[in-house]
Every structure is written in C-alpha cells, then in structure tokens.
Amino acid sequence: MRALGARFLAYESIAGAGSDGCLLHYANNDQPIPPGSLILMDASGEVGYYTSDITRTWPANGRFSPEQRALYDLVLRAQEAGIQELRPGNIHIASFMKAARIISDGLVELGLIKGEKEEAFKRGDWGKFLPHGVSHYLGLDVHDAGSYGAPHPFHKHGGSRPLEAGMVLTMEPGIYIPRGMEGVEAKWQGIGIRIEDVILVTPEGPRNLSARLPRKAEELERIVRGGAGARR
C-alpha cells in the first residue's frame, strides 16, 4: 500500500479463513489457514486523509469448491445489482433491498432457505446469512459522518435519504455460514464471503473506484494459482 502512495492503513485489517471469515470484525489474524478454506481480507489504505474500504474473498488453494463457488457467485450478483442502485435520487436503502432479495432468492434455490421465494424473503430468513448493512459513507473516516435519512421499516441498516452525485459509499453484501450453524448441511459450513468496493455516485450512474481489483471467481483462482506473475 505504501509503494502505491498510501501512508496509512484505513483501519485495522481483517484477515480470516474458514469460520474466522464469518466474524464481521475479526482482527486477531493469527490462526492457521485450513486447507480448502476461503480467505476473507478486508484491508485498505488512506490517501491524502481520505479513506477506502475494500474486501476480497478467495480460495486458499486456488480453487473454489462447488459450494464455495455457488455462494461466491451469488454474493457477486448481489453486489453488482446493489451497485446499480447507487444512483442520484434513489434512497439509500434501495441497494440493500436489491442485494438482500437476490441473496434470499439464491439461498432458496440452493436449498439453504426453505419455502417459496416471496414468503422466505418476507420472513427475513436471509438475515442470519447477511447480518449487516451493505452500504455506508466513506470519506475522512471509514464509516463517515452523515445522515441516512429517516429509518426505513425494511431494515435497520438503511434509510430513506435520496442519494446525491458526489457521495462515496461502499457496496458490500456477504454470506456467512460458520461451523455449527443450526439447520445447515455440513458441506456449506465454514464459509464466509464478502465482496466490497468503493462506489462514487455520479449523474451518469455509479462509478466503481476499486474496479481494478479482480472480483470474478475465475480471475481470483487464476491469481492465486499463478502467484505474482498472474498479477502483472
């Protein structure tokens, strides 16, 4: 980060593998990486007193398992849809509503949530897999000051304030299934996934300021398997 111009870390880095990746503010960063696990790294830099907030998740051995890949692609779809909601005039919580619906429907399709999609979404079954908001302001602080507007009845992590051009926010959906989660098959357990980028709201639509960092599963696999040569 220093070589690229960031004197400071933006916040205390999070680097968790397996179930540790399911702890939202895990900061011990001192455990072995279990074979076949995913690594979730939430780490970023501060440049010119302005912060960033970026997360990537990748397979330690360079290959997603079928279950890891299914959940990863689901989170990526939710993130891409959420990013598209970060437009002038849209209320803040619109991105959360879009991302949560995609995750809820996807978990029904994968059998992790039971019942019809509409009813499962209304019940909020997805909440135990996505226990946090997906967007917050960025600026001089990693959770920057500013009102999100009146609380929205849909979820506590969002408000009714219309977005404006020039705002910078994160978009960071995730799915977390720690080992021992009740009612979930063992093959899905020990998986924590979050994908987070820095989004600038512009009159023309959202601009991903961290888009150069690969997000697609195939790109991440190629980088891990190829080492330094694949990043050039």
Biotite code that builds the C-alpha atoms (Angstrom):
import biotite.structure as struc

atoms = struc.array([
    struc.Atom([0.000, 0.000, 0.000], chain_id="A", res_id=1, res_name="MET", atom_name="CA", element="C"),
    struc.Atom([2.836, 2.382, 0.815], chain_id="A", res_id=2, res_name="ARG", atom_name="CA", element="C"),
    struc.Atom([4.510, 1.659, -2.510], chain_id="A", res_id=3, res_name="ALA", atom_name="CA", element="C"),
    struc.Atom([1.304, 2.782, -4.231], chain_id="A", res_id=4, res_name="LEU", atom_name="CA", element="C"),
    struc.Atom([1.032, 6.011, -2.236], chain_id="A", res_id=5, res_name="GLY", atom_name="CA", element="C"),
    struc.Atom([-0.984, 5.148, 0.885], chain_id="A", res_id=6, res_name="ALA", atom_name="CA", element="C"),
    struc.Atom([0.946, 6.178, 4.018], chain_id="A", res_id=7, res_name="ARG", atom_name="CA", element="C"),
    struc.Atom([-1.548, 4.620, 6.396], chain_id="A", res_id=8, res_name="PHE", atom_name="CA", element="C"),
    struc.Atom([-3.954, 1.734, 6.635], chain_id="A", res_id=9, res_name="LEU", atom_name="CA", element="C"),
    struc.Atom([-7.542, 2.937, 6.575], chain_id="A", res_id=10, res_name="ALA", atom_name="CA", element="C"),
    struc.Atom([-8.486, 0.698, 9.533], chain_id="A", res_id=11, res_name="TYR", atom_name="CA", element="C"),
    struc.Atom([-7.308, -2.398, 11.360], chain_id="A", res_id=12, res_name="GLU", atom_name="CA", element="C"),
    struc.Atom([-7.152, -5.134, 8.757], chain_id="A", res_id=13, res_name="SER", atom_name="CA", element="C"),
    struc.Atom([-9.403, -8.193, 8.867], chain_id="A", res_id=14, res_name="ILE", atom_name="CA", element="C"),
    struc.Atom([-7.938, -11.443, 7.537], chain_id="A", res_id=15, res_name="ALA", atom_name="CA", element="C"),
    struc.Atom([-9.934, -14.530, 8.412], chain_id="A", res_id=16, res_name="GLY", atom_name="CA", element="C"),
    struc.Atom([-10.046, -18.003, 6.888], chain_id="A", res_id=17, res_name="ALA", atom_name="CA", element="C"),
    struc.Atom([-12.860, -20.527, 7.178], chain_id="A", res_id=18, res_name="GLY", atom_name="CA", element="C"),
    struc.Atom([-15.174, -19.780, 10.090], chain_id="A", res_id=19, res_name="SER", atom_name="CA", element="C"),
    struc.Atom([-12.978, -16.838, 11.139], chain_id="A", res_id=20, res_name="ASP", atom_name="CA", element="C"),
    struc.Atom([-14.142, -15.137, 7.950], chain_id="A", res_id=21, res_name="GLY", atom_name="CA", element="C"),
    struc.Atom([-17.663, -15.238, 9.380], chain_id="A", res_id=22, res_name="CYS", atom_name="CA", element="C"),
    struc.Atom([-16.684, -12.903, 12.249], chain_id="A", res_id=23, res_name="LEU", atom_name="CA", element="C"),
    struc.Atom([-17.514, -9.436, 10.952], chain_id="A", res_id=24, res_name="LEU", atom_name="CA", element="C"),
    struc.Atom([-14.749, -7.568, 12.787], chain_id="A", res_id=25, res_name="HIS", atom_name="CA", element="C"),
    struc.Atom([-12.270, -10.396, 13.284], chain_id="A", res_id=26, res_name="TYR", atom_name="CA", element="C"),
    struc.Atom([-8.890, -8.795, 13.912], chain_id="A", res_id=27, res_name="ALA", atom_name="CA", element="C"),
    struc.Atom([-6.748, -11.466, 15.610], chain_id="A", res_id=28, res_name="ASN", atom_name="CA", element="C"),
    struc.Atom([-5.391, -12.539, 12.216], chain_id="A", res_id=29, res_name="ASN", atom_name="CA", element="C"),
    struc.Atom([-3.279, -15.222, 13.915], chain_id="A", res_id=30, res_name="ASP", atom_name="CA", element="C"),
    struc.Atom([-4.830, -18.588, 13.033], chain_id="A", res_id=31, res_name="GLN", atom_name="CA", element="C"),
    struc.Atom([-3.667, -21.199, 10.515], chain_id="A", res_id=32, res_name="PRO", atom_name="CA", element="C"),
    struc.Atom([-5.452, -21.255, 7.167], chain_id="A", res_id=33, res_name="ILE", atom_name="CA", element="C"),
    struc.Atom([-7.409, -24.529, 6.964], chain_id="A", res_id=34, res_name="PRO", atom_name="CA", element="C"),
    struc.Atom([-6.847, -26.488, 3.730], chain_id="A", res_id=35, res_name="PRO", atom_name="CA", element="C"),
    struc.Atom([-9.602, -25.828, 1.229], chain_id="A", res_id=36, res_name="GLY", atom_name="CA", element="C"),
    struc.Atom([-10.862, -22.753, 3.079], chain_id="A", res_id=37, res_name="SER", atom_name="CA", element="C"),
    struc.Atom([-11.699, -19.291, 1.802], chain_id="A", res_id=38, res_name="LEU", atom_name="CA", element="C"),
    struc.Atom([-9.665, -16.281, 2.913], chain_id="A", res_id=39, res_name="ILE", atom_name="CA", element="C"),
    struc.Atom([-11.649, -13.111, 3.560], chain_id="A", res_id=40, res_name="LEU", atom_name="CA", element="C"),
    struc.Atom([-9.476, -9.988, 3.649], chain_id="A", res_id=41, res_name="MET", atom_name="CA", element="C"),
    struc.Atom([-10.946, -6.578, 4.483], chain_id="A", res_id=42, res_name="ASP", atom_name="CA", element="C"),
    struc.Atom([-7.974, -4.227, 4.177], chain_id="A", res_id=43, res_name="ALA", atom_name="CA", element="C"),
    struc.Atom([-7.444, -0.853, 2.606], chain_id="A", res_id=44, res_name="SER", atom_name="CA", element="C"),
    struc.Atom([-5.399, 2.335, 2.609], chain_id="A", res_id=45, res_name="GLY", atom_name="CA", element="C"),
    struc.Atom([-5.764, 6.012, 3.343], chain_id="A", res_id=46, res_name="GLU", atom_name="CA", element="C"),
    struc.Atom([-4.552, 8.551, 0.780], chain_id="A", res_id=47, res_name="VAL", atom_name="CA", element="C"),
    struc.Atom([-4.493, 12.317, 1.364], chain_id="A", res_id=48, res_name="GLY", atom_name="CA", element="C"),
    struc.Atom([-6.553, 11.866, 4.554], chain_id="A", res_id=49, res_name="TYR", atom_name="CA", element="C"),
    struc.Atom([-9.333, 10.129, 2.595], chain_id="A", res_id=50, res_name="TYR", atom_name="CA", element="C"),
    struc.Atom([-10.048, 6.520, 3.367], chain_id="A", res_id=51, res_name="THR", atom_name="CA", element="C"),
    struc.Atom([-11.209, 3.494, 1.394], chain_id="A", res_id=52, res_name="SER", atom_name="CA", element="C"),
    struc.Atom([-12.839, 0.201, 2.369], chain_id="A", res_id=53, res_name="ASP", atom_name="CA", element="C"),
    struc.Atom([-12.291, -2.891, 0.241], chain_id="A", res_id=54, res_name="ILE", atom_name="CA", element="C"),
    struc.Atom([-12.840, -6.620, 0.774], chain_id="A", res_id=55, res_name="THR", atom_name="CA", element="C"),
    struc.Atom([-11.976, -9.614, -1.355], chain_id="A", res_id=56, res_name="ARG", atom_name="CA", element="C"),
    struc.Atom([-12.521, -13.325, -0.697], chain_id="A", res_id=57, res_name="THR", atom_name="CA", element="C"),
    struc.Atom([-10.560, -16.076, -2.440], chain_id="A", res_id=58, res_name="TRP", atom_name="CA", element="C"),
    struc.Atom([-9.832, -19.803, -2.149], chain_id="A", res_id=59, res_name="PRO", atom_name="CA", element="C"),
    struc.Atom([-6.603, -20.534, -0.293], chain_id="A", res_id=60, res_name="ALA", atom_name="CA", element="C"),
    struc.Atom([-5.713, -23.409, -2.611], chain_id="A", res_id=61, res_name="ASN", atom_name="CA", element="C"),
    struc.Atom([-6.656, -21.594, -5.818], chain_id="A", res_id=62, res_name="GLY", atom_name="CA", element="C"),
    struc.Atom([-9.898, -23.493, -6.472], chain_id="A", res_id=63, res_name="ARG", atom_name="CA", element="C"),
    struc.Atom([-13.392, -22.799, -5.168], chain_id="A", res_id=64, res_name="PHE", atom_name="CA", element="C"),
    struc.Atom([-15.286, -25.899, -4.080], chain_id="A", res_id=65, res_name="SER", atom_name="CA", element="C"),
    struc.Atom([-18.734, -26.262, -5.718], chain_id="A", res_id=66, res_name="PRO", atom_name="CA", element="C"),
    struc.Atom([-20.420, -24.922, -2.579], chain_id="A", res_id=67, res_name="GLU", atom_name="CA", element="C"),
    struc.Atom([-17.975, -22.049, -2.197], chain_id="A", res_id=68, res_name="GLN", atom_name="CA", element="C"),
    struc.Atom([-18.370, -21.125, -5.866], chain_id="A", res_id=69, res_name="ARG", atom_name="CA", element="C"),
    struc.Atom([-22.176, -21.188, -5.716], chain_id="A", res_id=70, res_name="ALA", atom_name="CA", element="C"),
    struc.Atom([-22.212, -18.835, -2.726], chain_id="A", res_id=71, res_name="LEU", atom_name="CA", element="C"),
    struc.Atom([-19.454, -16.613, -4.109], chain_id="A", res_id=72, res_name="TYR", atom_name="CA", element="C"),
    struc.Atom([-21.262, -16.101, -7.416], chain_id="A", res_id=73, res_name="ASP", atom_name="CA", element="C"),
    struc.Atom([-24.451, -15.320, -5.500], chain_id="A", res_id=74, res_name="LEU", atom_name="CA", element="C"),
    struc.Atom([-22.723, -12.611, -3.442], chain_id="A", res_id=75, res_name="VAL", atom_name="CA", element="C"),
    struc.Atom([-21.160, -11.171, -6.589], chain_id="A", res_id=76, res_name="LEU", atom_name="CA", element="C"),
    struc.Atom([-24.551, -10.980, -8.311], chain_id="A", res_id=77, res_name="ARG", atom_name="CA", element="C"),
    struc.Atom([-25.971, -9.233, -5.253], chain_id="A", res_id=78, res_name="ALA", atom_name="CA", element="C"),
    struc.Atom([-23.089, -6.768, -5.195], chain_id="A", res_id=79, res_name="GLN", atom_name="CA", element="C"),
    struc.Atom([-23.353, -5.924, -8.878], chain_id="A", res_id=80, res_name="GLU", atom_name="CA", element="C"),
    struc.Atom([-27.099, -5.360, -8.551], chain_id="A", res_id=81, res_name="ALA", atom_name="CA", element="C"),
    struc.Atom([-26.606, -3.263, -5.414], chain_id="A", res_id=82, res_name="GLY", atom_name="CA", element="C"),
    struc.Atom([-24.021, -1.089, -7.135], chain_id="A", res_id=83, res_name="ILE", atom_name="CA", element="C"),
    struc.Atom([-26.528, -0.253, -9.854], chain_id="A", res_id=84, res_name="GLN", atom_name="CA", element="C"),
    struc.Atom([-28.887, 1.142, -7.208], chain_id="A", res_id=85, res_name="GLU", atom_name="CA", element="C"),
    struc.Atom([-26.315, 3.748, -6.090], chain_id="A", res_id=86, res_name="LEU", atom_name="CA", element="C"),
    struc.Atom([-27.699, 6.496, -8.313], chain_id="A", res_id=87, res_name="ARG", atom_name="CA", element="C"),
    struc.Atom([-28.824, 10.067, -7.669], chain_id="A", res_id=88, res_name="PRO", atom_name="CA", element="C"),
    struc.Atom([-32.402, 10.121, -6.412], chain_id="A", res_id=89, res_name="GLY", atom_name="CA", element="C"),
    struc.Atom([-32.501, 6.516, -5.219], chain_id="A", res_id=90, res_name="ASN", atom_name="CA", element="C"),
    struc.Atom([-32.945, 6.208, -1.471], chain_id="A", res_id=91, res_name="ILE", atom_name="CA", element="C"),
    struc.Atom([-30.042, 4.783, 0.485], chain_id="A", res_id=92, res_name="HIS", atom_name="CA", element="C"),
    struc.Atom([-31.723, 1.530, 1.439], chain_id="A", res_id=93, res_name="ILE", atom_name="CA", element="C"),
    struc.Atom([-32.637, 0.645, -2.163], chain_id="A", res_id=94, res_name="ALA", atom_name="CA", element="C"),
    struc.Atom([-29.270, -1.047, -2.660], chain_id="A", res_id=95, res_name="SER", atom_name="CA", element="C"),
    struc.Atom([-29.756, -3.165, 0.460], chain_id="A", res_id=96, res_name="PHE", atom_name="CA", element="C"),
    struc.Atom([-33.234, -4.215, -0.624], chain_id="A", res_id=97, res_name="MET", atom_name="CA", element="C"),
    struc.Atom([-31.950, -5.293, -4.031], chain_id="A", res_id=98, res_name="LYS", atom_name="CA", element="C"),
    struc.Atom([-28.934, -7.188, -2.665], chain_id="A", res_id=99, res_name="ALA", atom_name="CA", element="C"),
    struc.Atom([-30.936, -8.887, 0.096], chain_id="A", res_id=100, res_name="ALA", atom_name="CA", element="C"),
    struc.Atom([-33.587, -10.071, -2.364], chain_id="A", res_id=101, res_name="ARG", atom_name="CA", element="C"),
    struc.Atom([-31.007, -11.611, -4.678], chain_id="A", res_id=102, res_name="ILE", atom_name="CA", element="C"),
    struc.Atom([-29.292, -13.372, -1.766], chain_id="A", res_id=103, res_name="ILE", atom_name="CA", element="C"),
    struc.Atom([-32.616, -14.574, -0.356], chain_id="A", res_id=104, res_name="SER", atom_name="CA", element="C"),
    struc.Atom([-33.794, -15.990, -3.691], chain_id="A", res_id=105, res_name="ASP", atom_name="CA", element="C"),
    struc.Atom([-30.416, -17.592, -4.320], chain_id="A", res_id=106, res_name="GLY", atom_name="CA", element="C"),
    struc.Atom([-30.356, -19.283, -0.926], chain_id="A", res_id=107, res_name="LEU", atom_name="CA", element="C"),
    struc.Atom([-33.809, -20.708, -1.616], chain_id="A", res_id=108, res_name="VAL", atom_name="CA", element="C"),
    struc.Atom([-32.561, -22.087, -4.936], chain_id="A", res_id=109, res_name="GLU", atom_name="CA", element="C"),
    struc.Atom([-29.574, -23.684, -3.180], chain_id="A", res_id=110, res_name="LEU", atom_name="CA", element="C"),
    struc.Atom([-31.801, -25.237, -0.511], chain_id="A", res_id=111, res_name="GLY", atom_name="CA", element="C"),
    struc.Atom([-30.333, -23.241, 2.376], chain_id="A", res_id=112, res_name="LEU", atom_name="CA", element="C"),
    struc.Atom([-33.663, -21.475, 2.927], chain_id="A", res_id=113, res_name="ILE", atom_name="CA", element="C"),
    struc.Atom([-36.916, -23.450, 2.738], chain_id="A", res_id=114, res_name="LYS", atom_name="CA", element="C"),
    struc.Atom([-40.196, -22.432, 1.146], chain_id="A", res_id=115, res_name="GLY", atom_name="CA", element="C"),
    struc.Atom([-41.354, -20.093, -1.603], chain_id="A", res_id=116, res_name="GLU", atom_name="CA", element="C"),
    struc.Atom([-39.072, -17.211, -2.509], chain_id="A", res_id=117, res_name="LYS", atom_name="CA", element="C"),
    struc.Atom([-41.560, -14.432, -1.781], chain_id="A", res_id=118, res_name="GLU", atom_name="CA", element="C"),
    struc.Atom([-42.525, -15.786, 1.634], chain_id="A", res_id=119, res_name="GLU", atom_name="CA", element="C"),
    struc.Atom([-38.929, -16.567, 2.589], chain_id="A", res_id=120, res_name="ALA", atom_name="CA", element="C"),
    struc.Atom([-37.915, -13.020, 1.749], chain_id="A", res_id=121, res_name="PHE", atom_name="CA", element="C"),
    struc.Atom([-40.769, -11.504, 3.722], chain_id="A", res_id=122, res_name="LYS", atom_name="CA", element="C"),
    struc.Atom([-39.946, -13.691, 6.727], chain_id="A", res_id=123, res_name="ARG", atom_name="CA", element="C"),
    struc.Atom([-36.390, -12.399, 6.651], chain_id="A", res_id=124, res_name="GLY", atom_name="CA", element="C"),
    struc.Atom([-34.813, -15.853, 6.729], chain_id="A", res_id=125, res_name="ASP", atom_name="CA", element="C"),
    struc.Atom([-31.867, -14.434, 4.791], chain_id="A", res_id=126, res_name="TRP", atom_name="CA", element="C"),
    struc.Atom([-30.976, -12.241, 7.793], chain_id="A", res_id=127, res_name="GLY", atom_name="CA", element="C"),
    struc.Atom([-28.987, -14.946, 9.569], chain_id="A", res_id=128, res_name="LYS", atom_name="CA", element="C"),
    struc.Atom([-26.764, -15.265, 6.492], chain_id="A", res_id=129, res_name="PHE", atom_name="CA", element="C"),
    struc.Atom([-26.496, -11.499, 5.860], chain_id="A", res_id=130, res_name="LEU", atom_name="CA", element="C"),
    struc.Atom([-26.432, -9.889, 9.324], chain_id="A", res_id=131, res_name="PRO", atom_name="CA", element="C"),
    struc.Atom([-25.154, -6.431, 8.354], chain_id="A", res_id=132, res_name="HIS", atom_name="CA", element="C"),
    struc.Atom([-25.870, -3.492, 6.095], chain_id="A", res_id=133, res_name="GLY", atom_name="CA", element="C"),
    struc.Atom([-24.325, -3.350, 2.645], chain_id="A", res_id=134, res_name="VAL", atom_name="CA", element="C"),
    struc.Atom([-23.512, 0.341, 2.207], chain_id="A", res_id=135, res_name="SER", atom_name="CA", element="C"),
    struc.Atom([-22.087, 3.174, 4.291], chain_id="A", res_id=136, res_name="HIS", atom_name="CA", element="C"),
    struc.Atom([-20.498, 6.548, 3.604], chain_id="A", res_id=137, res_name="TYR", atom_name="CA", element="C"),
    struc.Atom([-16.761, 6.854, 3.017], chain_id="A", res_id=138, res_name="LEU", atom_name="CA", element="C"),
    struc.Atom([-14.692, 9.994, 3.428], chain_id="A", res_id=139, res_name="GLY", atom_name="CA", element="C"),
    struc.Atom([-12.339, 11.229, 6.120], chain_id="A", res_id=140, res_name="LEU", atom_name="CA", element="C"),
    struc.Atom([-13.414, 8.198, 8.152], chain_id="A", res_id=141, res_name="ASP", atom_name="CA", element="C"),
    struc.Atom([-14.095, 4.639, 7.048], chain_id="A", res_id=142, res_name="VAL", atom_name="CA", element="C"),
    struc.Atom([-17.662, 4.957, 8.387], chain_id="A", res_id=143, res_name="HIS", atom_name="CA", element="C"),
    struc.Atom([-18.002, 8.621, 7.561], chain_id="A", res_id=144, res_name="ASP", atom_name="CA", element="C"),
    struc.Atom([-20.388, 11.100, 9.111], chain_id="A", res_id=145, res_name="ALA", atom_name="CA", element="C"),
    struc.Atom([-23.734, 11.845, 7.513], chain_id="A", res_id=146, res_name="GLY", atom_name="CA", element="C"),
    struc.Atom([-27.409, 11.073, 7.843], chain_id="A", res_id=147, res_name="SER", atom_name="CA", element="C"),
    struc.Atom([-29.004, 8.172, 6.012], chain_id="A", res_id=148, res_name="TYR", atom_name="CA", element="C"),
    struc.Atom([-32.404, 9.756, 6.448], chain_id="A", res_id=149, res_name="GLY", atom_name="CA", element="C"),
    struc.Atom([-35.405, 8.521, 8.357], chain_id="A", res_id=150, res_name="ALA", atom_name="CA", element="C"),
    struc.Atom([-35.125, 4.838, 9.341], chain_id="A", res_id=151, res_name="PRO", atom_name="CA", element="C"),
    struc.Atom([-36.765, 2.578, 6.805], chain_id="A", res_id=152, res_name="HIS", atom_name="CA", element="C"),
    struc.Atom([-39.098, -0.178, 8.069], chain_id="A", res_id=153, res_name="PRO", atom_name="CA", element="C"),
    struc.Atom([-37.435, -2.749, 5.816], chain_id="A", res_id=154, res_name="PHE", atom_name="CA", element="C"),
    struc.Atom([-34.157, -2.918, 7.729], chain_id="A", res_id=155, res_name="HIS", atom_name="CA", element="C"),
    struc.Atom([-32.243, -1.055, 10.433], chain_id="A", res_id=156, res_name="LYS", atom_name="CA", element="C"),
    struc.Atom([-29.144, -0.727, 8.229], chain_id="A", res_id=157, res_name="HIS", atom_name="CA", element="C"),
    struc.Atom([-30.551, 1.785, 5.792], chain_id="A", res_id=158, res_name="GLY", atom_name="CA", element="C"),
    struc.Atom([-32.540, 4.951, 5.478], chain_id="A", res_id=159, res_name="GLY", atom_name="CA", element="C"),
    struc.Atom([-34.763, 6.943, 3.163], chain_id="A", res_id=160, res_name="SER", atom_name="CA", element="C"),
    struc.Atom([-32.322, 9.718, 2.243], chain_id="A", res_id=161, res_name="ARG", atom_name="CA", element="C"),
    struc.Atom([-32.038, 10.177, -1.529], chain_id="A", res_id=162, res_name="PRO", atom_name="CA", element="C"),
    struc.Atom([-28.503, 9.747, -2.809], chain_id="A", res_id=163, res_name="LEU", atom_name="CA", element="C"),
    struc.Atom([-26.734, 12.682, -4.452], chain_id="A", res_id=164, res_name="GLU", atom_name="CA", element="C"),
    struc.Atom([-23.951, 12.956, -7.016], chain_id="A", res_id=165, res_name="ALA", atom_name="CA", element="C"),
    struc.Atom([-20.597, 13.213, -5.271], chain_id="A", res_id=166, res_name="GLY", atom_name="CA", element="C"),
    struc.Atom([-21.415, 10.832, -2.445], chain_id="A", res_id=167, res_name="MET", atom_name="CA", element="C"),
    struc.Atom([-18.987, 7.950, -1.937], chain_id="A", res_id=168, res_name="VAL", atom_name="CA", element="C"),
    struc.Atom([-20.297, 4.737, -0.401], chain_id="A", res_id=169, res_name="LEU", atom_name="CA", element="C"),
    struc.Atom([-19.343, 1.108, -0.049], chain_id="A", res_id=170, res_name="THR", atom_name="CA", element="C"),
    struc.Atom([-21.249, -1.797, -1.554], chain_id="A", res_id=171, res_name="MET", atom_name="CA", element="C"),
    struc.Atom([-20.523, -4.921, 0.473], chain_id="A", res_id=172, res_name="GLU", atom_name="CA", element="C"),
    struc.Atom([-23.001, -7.807, 0.600], chain_id="A", res_id=173, res_name="PRO", atom_name="CA", element="C"),
    struc.Atom([-21.908, -11.075, 2.142], chain_id="A", res_id=174, res_name="GLY", atom_name="CA", element="C"),
    struc.Atom([-22.924, -14.570, 3.176], chain_id="A", res_id=175, res_name="ILE", atom_name="CA", element="C"),
    struc.Atom([-21.641, -16.102, 6.417], chain_id="A", res_id=176, res_name="TYR", atom_name="CA", element="C"),
    struc.Atom([-22.111, -19.728, 7.459], chain_id="A", res_id=177, res_name="ILE", atom_name="CA", element="C"),
    struc.Atom([-19.902, -20.551, 10.448], chain_id="A", res_id=178, res_name="PRO", atom_name="CA", element="C"),
    struc.Atom([-19.286, -24.127, 11.503], chain_id="A", res_id=179, res_name="ARG", atom_name="CA", element="C"),
    struc.Atom([-22.093, -25.423, 13.659], chain_id="A", res_id=180, res_name="GLY", atom_name="CA", element="C"),
    struc.Atom([-24.809, -23.204, 12.178], chain_id="A", res_id=181, res_name="MET", atom_name="CA", element="C"),
    struc.Atom([-28.077, -24.897, 13.035], chain_id="A", res_id=182, res_name="GLU", atom_name="CA", element="C"),
    struc.Atom([-30.167, -26.280, 10.190], chain_id="A", res_id=183, res_name="GLY", atom_name="CA", element="C"),
    struc.Atom([-27.404, -26.044, 7.576], chain_id="A", res_id=184, res_name="VAL", atom_name="CA", element="C"),
    struc.Atom([-25.720, -29.054, 5.958], chain_id="A", res_id=185, res_name="GLU", atom_name="CA", element="C"),
    struc.Atom([-22.060, -29.522, 6.871], chain_id="A", res_id=186, res_name="ALA", atom_name="CA", element="C"),
    struc.Atom([-20.918, -29.018, 3.268], chain_id="A", res_id=187, res_name="LYS", atom_name="CA", element="C"),
    struc.Atom([-21.996, -25.354, 3.449], chain_id="A", res_id=188, res_name="TRP", atom_name="CA", element="C"),
    struc.Atom([-20.431, -24.624, 6.828], chain_id="A", res_id=189, res_name="GLN", atom_name="CA", element="C"),
    struc.Atom([-17.178, -22.776, 7.439], chain_id="A", res_id=190, res_name="GLY", atom_name="CA", element="C"),
    struc.Atom([-17.755, -20.375, 4.548], chain_id="A", res_id=191, res_name="ILE", atom_name="CA", element="C"),
    struc.Atom([-17.548, -16.605, 4.956], chain_id="A", res_id=192, res_name="GLY", atom_name="CA", element="C"),
    struc.Atom([-17.761, -14.387, 1.867], chain_id="A", res_id=193, res_name="ILE", atom_name="CA", element="C"),
    struc.Atom([-17.841, -10.614, 1.472], chain_id="A", res_id=194, res_name="ARG", atom_name="CA", element="C"),
    struc.Atom([-17.116, -8.550, -1.639], chain_id="A", res_id=195, res_name="ILE", atom_name="CA", element="C"),
    struc.Atom([-16.706, -4.826, -1.038], chain_id="A", res_id=196, res_name="GLU", atom_name="CA", element="C"),
    struc.Atom([-15.927, -1.905, -3.311], chain_id="A", res_id=197, res_name="ASP", atom_name="CA", element="C"),
    struc.Atom([-15.803, 1.888, -3.175], chain_id="A", res_id=198, res_name="VAL", atom_name="CA", element="C"),
    struc.Atom([-18.556, 3.490, -5.255], chain_id="A", res_id=199, res_name="ILE", atom_name="CA", element="C"),
    struc.Atom([-18.834, 7.115, -6.354], chain_id="A", res_id=200, res_name="LEU", atom_name="CA", element="C"),
    struc.Atom([-22.358, 8.352, -7.130], chain_id="A", res_id=201, res_name="VAL", atom_name="CA", element="C"),
    struc.Atom([-22.290, 10.369, -10.370], chain_id="A", res_id=202, res_name="THR", atom_name="CA", element="C"),
    struc.Atom([-25.012, 11.961, -12.540], chain_id="A", res_id=203, res_name="PRO", atom_name="CA", element="C"),
    struc.Atom([-24.342, 9.215, -15.096], chain_id="A", res_id=204, res_name="GLU", atom_name="CA", element="C"),
    struc.Atom([-24.622, 6.416, -12.557], chain_id="A", res_id=205, res_name="GLY", atom_name="CA", element="C"),
    struc.Atom([-22.331, 4.537, -10.151], chain_id="A", res_id=206, res_name="PRO", atom_name="CA", element="C"),
    struc.Atom([-18.566, 4.506, -10.697], chain_id="A", res_id=207, res_name="ARG", atom_name="CA", element="C"),
    struc.Atom([-16.588, 1.725, -9.036], chain_id="A", res_id=208, res_name="ASN", atom_name="CA", element="C"),
    struc.Atom([-13.362, 3.349, -7.817], chain_id="A", res_id=209, res_name="LEU", atom_name="CA", element="C"),
    struc.Atom([-11.827, -0.006, -6.869], chain_id="A", res_id=210, res_name="SER", atom_name="CA", element="C"),
    struc.Atom([-12.832, -1.877, -10.009], chain_id="A", res_id=211, res_name="ALA", atom_name="CA", element="C"),
    struc.Atom([-9.213, -2.712, -10.938], chain_id="A", res_id=212, res_name="ARG", atom_name="CA", element="C"),
    struc.Atom([-9.139, -5.270, -8.151], chain_id="A", res_id=213, res_name="LEU", atom_name="CA", element="C"),
    struc.Atom([-10.441, -8.562, -9.606], chain_id="A", res_id=214, res_name="PRO", atom_name="CA", element="C"),
    struc.Atom([-13.792, -9.839, -8.348], chain_id="A", res_id=215, res_name="ARG", atom_name="CA", element="C"),
    struc.Atom([-14.811, -12.675, -10.665], chain_id="A", res_id=216, res_name="LYS", atom_name="CA", element="C"),
    struc.Atom([-14.177, -16.172, -9.338], chain_id="A", res_id=217, res_name="ALA", atom_name="CA", element="C"),
    struc.Atom([-12.100, -17.259, -12.350], chain_id="A", res_id=218, res_name="GLU", atom_name="CA", element="C"),
    struc.Atom([-9.856, -14.202, -12.036], chain_id="A", res_id=219, res_name="GLU", atom_name="CA", element="C"),
    struc.Atom([-9.233, -14.843, -8.352], chain_id="A", res_id=220, res_name="LEU", atom_name="CA", element="C"),
    struc.Atom([-8.457, -18.513, -8.963], chain_id="A", res_id=221, res_name="GLU", atom_name="CA", element="C"),
    struc.Atom([-6.013, -17.595, -11.708], chain_id="A", res_id=222, res_name="ARG", atom_name="CA", element="C"),
    struc.Atom([-4.180, -15.077, -9.499], chain_id="A", res_id=223, res_name="ILE", atom_name="CA", element="C"),
    struc.Atom([-3.852, -17.477, -6.556], chain_id="A", res_id=224, res_name="VAL", atom_name="CA", element="C"),
    struc.Atom([-2.643, -20.338, -8.742], chain_id="A", res_id=225, res_name="ARG", atom_name="CA", element="C"),
    struc.Atom([-0.319, -18.145, -10.776], chain_id="A", res_id=226, res_name="GLY", atom_name="CA", element="C"),
    struc.Atom([1.290, -16.178, -7.967], chain_id="A", res_id=227, res_name="GLY", atom_name="CA", element="C"),
    struc.Atom([2.978, -12.856, -8.682], chain_id="A", res_id=228, res_name="ALA", atom_name="CA", element="C"),
    struc.Atom([3.187, -13.471, -12.426], chain_id="A", res_id=229, res_name="GLY", atom_name="CA", element="C"),
    struc.Atom([-0.597, -13.554, -12.786], chain_id="A", res_id=230, res_name="ALA", atom_name="CA", element="C"),
    struc.Atom([-0.956, -10.103, -11.202], chain_id="A", res_id=231, res_name="ARG", atom_name="CA", element="C"),
    struc.Atom([1.198, -8.270, -13.718], chain_id="A", res_id=232, res_name="ARG", atom_name="CA", element="C"),
])
